[in-house]
């Protein structure tokens, strides 16, 4: 069984800077003060591990360097908050740290030795000997997930996990973990992982209460889900009683494009619509009107206007084209009325995000981090007068800010 970069990437528990490994020194970091200082020398050393293109972009863009510093200051502040909350001692942290360590080592070995493989018998033997380890990790990774993976997906994940573990051990034997590049990346792993766990804890705590939601809906009735459903039910009652479907669609539908045409979505083949919408529409008889149909877009009222054989287009078949479906194909003329719930569905997340941003700002005040104003980036082959295209597009570093609108320092 060949271990490749795609396999390694699939096993991703948290978003951290690419590649890191836990060292004995990092295990002995003292609580609460380990991440109070961010040095220019460390940032320079970390930038030395970036791809050359990123180094050049970062070297010539002061704004991106300041953004990187700001991001790391947030990570460090949240890491100290996580330490105070005891997350550093949690089983979740230990498991995810070990996962990131092995993922990095396996990926680094694959970069050095692309043809390295894990034989199937070795993969099977590892799974058999470490099934309890996998079960413990899988339980943590899927904790809180509303939908659990299918059995076949679990087996695929388990095989990929075993490949990664075997490759990581080979990497250790080859001394990959002693690479200076890995050592500096090590220094930035733990605070980022702790910050990620702290963010998850905050997200759980900051979910808006029913009272907060009620107040928001009272102030913003246009996004009250109950009122939107009532609006959809009223529209349904009107067309069921015989009112002209096109006239009602033009009056109330939130799909303004089709609404101007009386809700007409034109003739389309199967596969053109959301599956929930399509299943409801194709279950109708010609001229029949559905009950309310809920999709991710909102509440729909659907009328099947007609169906006909699909016109065959005279096109030369491409060599790599999938085979055409067997049997005669149909296309459908559908009308619909949409009462959108997309804005309403995002209210809880929006309120939680505002609370999360406030919590991050509070953490940066409670846990201040000393950091440089700037740092040097050693970009090989870069002339001081060289102009690079495409700067300022967020491509200067491997990090994304923890919040969508981080507080500038």
C-alpha positions, 0 to 999 in steps of 0.5 A: 500500500503506497502512502502518498501526500493525499493520504497524509492530508486526509488525516487532519484534526486541526488547522496548524502550521504545516509540519511540527513535532513534540520535543522533550524540551516543549514538554517542560514548558512552564505554565502561563509564561511559555507563550508570553514572548514572541521573538523576531529571531524565531519568526525569522527561523520559521520563515526560513522553512516556508517555500521560496515563493512565500518567503519572497512574498513575505520579504517584500510585503511589510503588511503581511509580516505584521499580519503574521505577527498579529496572528501569532500573538493571538495564538499565544494569548489563547494558548495561555488561556488554554493552559489556565483552563487545563487543556494542555493536560487533556487527552484531546490535546495529547491525541491531536498533538500526536496525530499532528506529529506523525502526520508531519513526519510521514509527510516529510519522509514522503517528500524526501523519499517519494517512492517509499511504500507501506506493504499491505501486510505491514499495514494490516499488522499495524492495525491489528496490533494497535486497534485500541489506539485507533479507537481512542483517536477516532472517538476524540476526532468524531466527538460532537459530530452530528453525523458519524462516518459510514463503516466503509469510511471508517475502514478507509480512515483506519488504513490511512492512519496505519500507513501514516503511523508506519511512515512516521516511525520510519521517519524517526528511524531516519532522523527526520525529527532531528532536522533543524527545520522541524525543531523550529516548527516544533516551537510554534506547534503547541501554542497553535494547537492549544489555541485551536482547542481553546477556540473550540471550547469558546465556541461551545460556551458562546452559543447564543441562549434561547433568550438571546435568540428570541430577542434578536428575532424580536428586533429582526422579525424578517429572520424569525424562522417561525414567521418565515415558515408561516409566510411559506404556509400562507403562500401554499394555502393561496395556491392550493385554493386556486390562486394563480401560481405565477402571480403568487410567485411574482409577489412573494418568492425570494428567488427574484430571477424566477419570481419575475417569470412566475417562478418558472425555472425553465426546462432542465434535466434531472440532476440540475437541482438540489436533491431534496428539491428534485426528489419532491419535484419528480414525485409530482404529477404534471400540474400538481403542487407540492406541500412545503419542501425544505432545502438549505435555501429555505421553504419551497412550493413546487409545481411540476408544469410538464415533462418531455423527452430530452433533446439529444445534442449531436456532440462528439463523445470525448475520450474521457467522458463518462458513459451516457445514462442508459434508457430514455432521458427526460427534462422537466419544467418546474415552477417554484416559490421560495421563502428563503431561510438562509439569513435566518439559518445563519443567525445563531452562527453570526451571534456566536461569532460576535461573541467569539471575537469579543472573547479573543479580544479579551484573551489578548488583553488578559494574556499580553504577548511581547512581540517585535514590530517586524522581523527579517525574512531571508528570501534566497535570490531576492534582489532588494529592488525586485518587484513581485506581482500579486502581493497583498493577496493573503499569500504571504504566509501559511497562517490564517487569522483565528477570527474573521476580523482579528483585532489589529495590534 
